Amino acid sequence: MTQPATTESKSPDRTDTPARAQGPLATQEGKITVAQGVVQKIAGIACREISGVHAMGGGASRAFGALRERIPGSTGPNIAQGVGVEVGETQAAIDLDIVVEYGVSIADLGQSIQRNVKQAVERMTALQVVEVNISVGDVHLPQDDSETTTTTESRVS
């Protein structure tokens, strides 16, 4: 006895073209790409939201940023200063250079920054944040502000 031959029927929505990968950034309607600068700004703002972060960036970049802010017509502070990112199609890695306020627990501050930056970037971009690395380059002392604002009298006339 022979078995009847089976025929495959194509469903009406099936096409012979390969299916696109689907996810929050790649849908059937197209692909969404997020620029590196976008992730830098989001991470910079999210980091600065945490109490205990005095400034961001290394010494030279902070000095250059302060100088640039004083130029008439400048756009103000650079939100992405001190933020390095690597953005792939679905993932992002973030590096932050910060200056902390004196007296703040660096470990607790770092964990709060990591949590806030990761949540903000993932919520706004749908990229998976695989790591948030923090480099503490300096501690801001309260006396640092008073030294820069105080003028010393000249010893000669």
C-alpha positions in Angstrom: 0.0 0.0 0.0 1.3 3.4 -0.8 0.8 6.5 1.2 -0.7 9.5 -0.3 1.8 12.2 -1.2 1.5 15.2 1.1 1.7 18.7 -0.3 2.9 21.7 1.6 0.6 24.6 1.4 1.9 28.1 1.8 0.1 30.3 4.2 -1.1 33.6 2.7 1.3 35.7 4.9 4.4 33.6 4.3 6.9 35.0 1.8 10.1 33.6 0.4 12.1 36.5 1.7 14.1 36.0 4.9 12.3 37.3 8.0 13.8 40.4 9.6 15.0 40.1 13.1 12.4 41.6 15.4 12.9 43.4 18.6 12.4 46.9 20.0 14.9 48.4 17.5 14.3 46.2 14.5 10.7 45.7 13.5 9.0 44.6 10.3 8.5 48.3 9.5 12.2 49.0 9.6 15.3 49.5 11.7 15.9 52.1 14.5 19.5 53.2 15.1 20.6 55.3 18.1 23.6 57.5 17.7 26.5 57.4 20.1 25.9 61.1 21.0 22.4 60.4 22.1 23.5 57.7 24.5 26.3 60.0 25.8 23.9 62.8 26.6 21.4 60.4 28.3 24.1 58.9 30.4 25.6 62.3 31.3 22.3 63.7 32.5 21.4 60.5 34.4 24.8 60.5 36.2 24.5 64.2 37.2 21.1 63.5 38.7 22.8 61.6 41.5 23.7 63.6 44.6 27.4 63.4 45.4 28.6 63.8 41.8 30.4 67.2 41.7 31.6 67.2 38.1 32.4 64.9 35.2 35.5 64.5 33.1 39.2 64.5 33.6 41.1 67.6 34.8 42.0 68.8 31.3 38.5 68.4 29.9 36.9 70.1 32.9 39.3 73.1 32.5 38.6 73.3 28.8 34.9 73.0 29.4 35.0 75.8 32.0 36.9 78.0 29.5 34.4 77.2 26.7 31.4 78.1 28.9 32.8 81.6 29.4 32.9 82.3 25.7 29.9 84.5 24.6 27.5 82.5 22.5 28.6 79.1 23.7 25.9 76.5 24.2 26.7 76.1 27.9 28.1 73.0 29.7 28.8 69.9 27.6 26.4 67.3 28.9 28.5 64.5 27.4 31.7 65.6 29.1 33.3 62.6 30.9 31.1 60.1 29.2 32.4 57.4 26.8 30.1 55.0 25.1 30.3 52.1 22.7 27.0 51.5 20.9 26.2 48.3 18.9 23.0 47.3 17.2 21.3 46.1 20.4 23.8 46.8 23.2 25.7 49.7 24.8 28.7 49.9 27.1 29.2 53.2 29.1 32.3 54.6 30.8 32.0 57.6 33.1 34.8 59.8 34.6 33.5 61.6 37.7 34.6 63.9 40.5 32.9 63.1 43.8 32.0 65.3 46.7 34.1 64.8 49.8 32.5 62.6 52.4 30.3 60.6 50.0 30.7 56.8 50.0 32.2 56.1 46.6 30.9 52.5 46.5 27.3 53.5 47.2 27.6 56.5 44.9 28.9 54.2 42.1 26.1 51.7 42.5 23.5 54.5 42.4 25.1 56.0 39.3 25.2 52.6 37.6 21.6 51.8 38.4 20.3 55.2 37.3 22.3 55.4 34.1 21.4 51.9 33.1 17.7 52.5 33.7 17.7 55.8 31.8 19.5 54.5 28.8 17.5 51.3 28.5 14.2 53.1 29.0 14.9 55.8 26.4 16.8 53.8 23.8 15.7 50.2 24.2 19.4 49.3 24.0 20.7 46.7 26.5 23.3 48.3 28.7 25.9 45.6 29.3 28.2 47.6 31.6 28.5 51.0 33.3 32.2 51.6 34.3 32.9 54.4 36.6 36.3 56.0 37.1 36.7 58.4 40.1 39.4 60.8 39.2 39.2 63.4 42.0 37.4 64.3 45.2 36.0 67.8 45.5 36.8 69.4 48.8 34.6 72.2 50.2 37.6 74.5 50.6 38.3 74.2 46.9 35.3 76.6 46.2 36.4 79.1 48.8 40.0 79.3 47.5 38.8 80.2 44.0 36.4 82.9 45.1 38.7 84.6 47.6 41.0 87.3 46.3 44.3 87.8 48.1 45.6 91.3 48.7 48.7 92.3 46.9 51.8 92.5 49.1 53.2 95.3 47.1 51.8 98.7 46.3 
